[in-house]
Amino acid sequence: MAGFFTLGRWYADPCPADAARQTLVVVEQREQDLRRRGRSSLALRLAAMLAHAALGDDVEAEYERLKALAARRPPRAQALVELIYGQILMAARRRGAMLHLDRGFALARHMFAPEDYFQVLKRHNLLALLPPADLRAEPLEDLLTAARVMARLGARRTPPPHDPGDTFG
């Protein structure tokens, strides 16, 4: 499954085009090996989507395919697809990013390690302060710095609904 992806990590930092192209070559080779054995890998498809995004490709259709594939798998797979697609959108500050990040968080809320739960919650609440801008993808630290500036300027976010029982009680 999506074994090497951790729910609490950020994966959408930009990478050099050469590294993204090399990732796609490796993914294709490994997928061919799996297909010969009648298997598939969500993790490889997620890695390919991240590489395509790093190359500036539109990955919406790839997201839709992964969403359909993940729907037949455990909730962790569905959460990863939403979180990673949301990260790709947020890295470039595109509309809809928070919808996917919030959806992924809701799906994963019972699966996060305790420290990851609060780290991701805080990160998402900060990122939600950034207005959509359709920019070139930026590293997470740059996004968080911009969000902290927005917070100092008084920007507010209504937190997504969550069950207080997730962490208390």
C-alpha positions as CSV (number, residue, x, y, z in Angstrom):
1,M,0.0,0.0,0.0
2,A,1.2,3.5,0.7
3,G,3.7,2.2,3.3
4,F,6.5,4.7,3.0
5,F,4.2,7.7,3.3
6,T,3.6,9.0,6.8
7,L,0.4,10.8,7.5
8,G,2.0,13.7,9.4
9,R,4.7,14.6,6.9
10,W,4.7,17.3,4.2
11,Y,5.6,15.9,0.7
12,A,4.9,18.8,-1.7
13,D,8.1,20.9,-1.3
14,P,9.3,21.7,-4.8
15,C,12.2,19.6,-6.1
16,P,14.5,20.0,-9.1
17,A,13.0,18.9,-12.5
18,D,15.9,16.4,-13.0
19,A,15.0,14.7,-9.6
20,A,11.3,14.6,-10.6
21,R,12.0,13.1,-14.0
22,Q,14.2,10.4,-12.3
23,T,11.4,9.6,-9.9
24,L,9.1,9.1,-12.8
25,V,11.6,6.7,-14.4
26,V,11.9,4.7,-11.2
27,V,8.2,4.6,-10.7
28,E,7.5,3.3,-14.2
29,Q,10.1,0.6,-13.8
30,R,8.7,-0.5,-10.4
31,E,5.1,-0.4,-11.7
32,Q,6.0,-2.6,-14.7
33,D,7.4,-5.1,-12.3
34,L,4.3,-5.1,-10.2
35,R,1.9,-5.3,-13.2
36,R,3.7,-8.5,-14.3
37,R,2.8,-9.9,-10.9
38,G,-0.8,-8.7,-11.2
39,R,-0.3,-6.1,-8.4
40,S,-0.3,-2.3,-8.1
41,S,1.0,0.3,-5.6
42,L,-0.7,3.4,-4.4
43,A,2.6,4.6,-3.0
44,L,4.2,4.6,-6.4
45,R,1.2,6.4,-7.9
46,L,1.4,9.0,-5.1
47,A,5.1,9.5,-5.8
48,A,4.3,9.9,-9.5
49,M,1.7,12.5,-8.8
50,L,4.2,14.5,-6.7
51,A,6.8,14.2,-9.4
52,H,4.3,15.4,-12.1
53,A,3.4,18.3,-9.8
54,A,7.1,19.2,-9.4
55,L,7.3,19.4,-13.2
56,G,4.4,21.8,-13.3
57,D,2.0,19.3,-14.8
58,D,-1.7,19.5,-14.0
59,V,-2.4,16.5,-11.6
60,E,-6.1,16.8,-11.2
61,A,-6.9,13.8,-13.4
62,E,-4.2,11.8,-11.6
63,Y,-5.8,12.8,-8.2
64,E,-9.2,11.6,-9.4
65,R,-7.8,8.2,-10.4
66,L,-6.0,7.9,-7.1
67,K,-9.1,8.9,-5.2
68,A,-11.0,6.1,-7.0
69,L,-8.2,3.6,-6.3
70,A,-8.0,4.6,-2.6
71,A,-11.8,4.3,-2.2
72,R,-11.3,0.5,-2.4
73,R,-8.6,0.5,0.2
74,P,-8.4,1.3,3.9
75,P,-9.1,4.8,5.2
76,R,-5.4,5.5,5.6
77,A,-5.0,5.4,1.8
78,Q,-7.9,7.7,1.3
79,A,-6.4,10.1,3.8
80,L,-3.0,10.1,2.1
81,V,-4.5,10.8,-1.3
82,E,-6.4,13.8,0.1
83,L,-3.5,15.1,2.2
84,I,-0.9,14.9,-0.6
85,Y,-3.2,16.4,-3.2
86,G,-4.1,19.2,-0.8
87,Q,-0.4,19.7,-0.2
88,I,0.3,20.0,-3.9
89,L,-2.4,22.6,-4.3
90,M,-1.3,24.5,-1.2
91,A,2.3,24.6,-2.3
92,A,1.1,26.6,-5.3
93,R,-1.6,28.3,-3.2
94,R,-4.4,27.1,-5.5
95,R,-8.1,27.2,-4.7
96,G,-9.4,24.1,-3.1
97,A,-6.2,23.2,-1.2
98,M,-7.8,23.6,2.3
99,L,-10.8,21.5,1.2
100,H,-8.5,18.5,0.5
101,L,-6.2,19.2,3.5
102,D,-9.3,19.3,5.8
103,R,-10.8,16.2,4.2
104,G,-7.5,14.3,4.6
105,F,-7.2,15.5,8.2
106,A,-10.7,14.3,9.0
107,L,-10.0,10.9,7.5
108,A,-6.7,10.5,9.3
109,R,-7.6,12.1,12.7
110,H,-7.7,8.7,14.5
111,M,-4.6,7.4,12.7
112,F,-2.1,10.2,13.5
113,A,0.6,9.7,16.0
114,P,-0.3,12.1,18.9
115,E,2.5,14.5,18.1
116,D,1.6,14.5,14.4
117,Y,-2.0,15.2,15.1
118,F,-1.3,18.5,16.8
119,Q,1.5,19.4,14.4
120,V,-0.7,18.9,11.4
121,L,-3.7,20.6,13.0
122,K,-1.5,23.7,13.7
123,R,0.0,23.6,10.2
124,H,-3.3,23.4,8.5
125,N,-4.8,26.2,10.6
126,L,-1.8,28.4,9.7
127,L,-1.9,27.5,6.0
128,A,-5.7,28.3,5.9
129,L,-4.8,32.0,6.5
130,L,-3.1,32.2,3.0
131,P,-5.4,33.4,0.3
132,P,-5.3,31.5,-3.0
133,A,-2.8,33.1,-5.4
134,D,-1.9,30.5,-8.1
135,L,1.8,30.9,-7.6
136,R,4.8,28.8,-8.3
137,A,5.1,26.0,-5.7
138,E,6.9,27.1,-2.6
139,P,8.5,25.1,0.2
140,L,6.4,24.5,3.3
141,E,8.6,26.8,5.5
142,D,8.0,29.7,3.1
143,L,4.3,29.1,3.2
144,L,4.3,28.9,7.0
145,T,6.3,32.2,7.2
146,A,3.8,33.9,4.9
147,A,1.0,32.5,7.0
148,R,2.5,33.7,10.2
149,V,2.7,37.2,8.7
150,M,-0.9,36.9,7.8
151,A,-1.7,35.9,11.4
152,R,0.1,39.0,12.7
153,L,-1.9,41.1,10.4
154,G,-5.0,39.7,12.0
155,A,-6.2,37.1,9.4
156,R,-8.5,34.6,10.9
157,R,-9.6,31.1,10.0
158,T,-12.7,29.3,11.2
159,P,-11.3,25.9,12.2
160,P,-12.8,22.9,10.5
161,P,-15.3,21.0,12.6
162,H,-13.7,18.3,14.7
163,D,-14.8,16.0,17.5
164,P,-13.2,17.1,20.8
165,G,-13.3,13.5,21.7
166,D,-10.5,12.9,19.2
167,T,-8.0,14.1,21.8
168,F,-9.9,14.5,25.1
169,G,-12.2,12.1,26.8
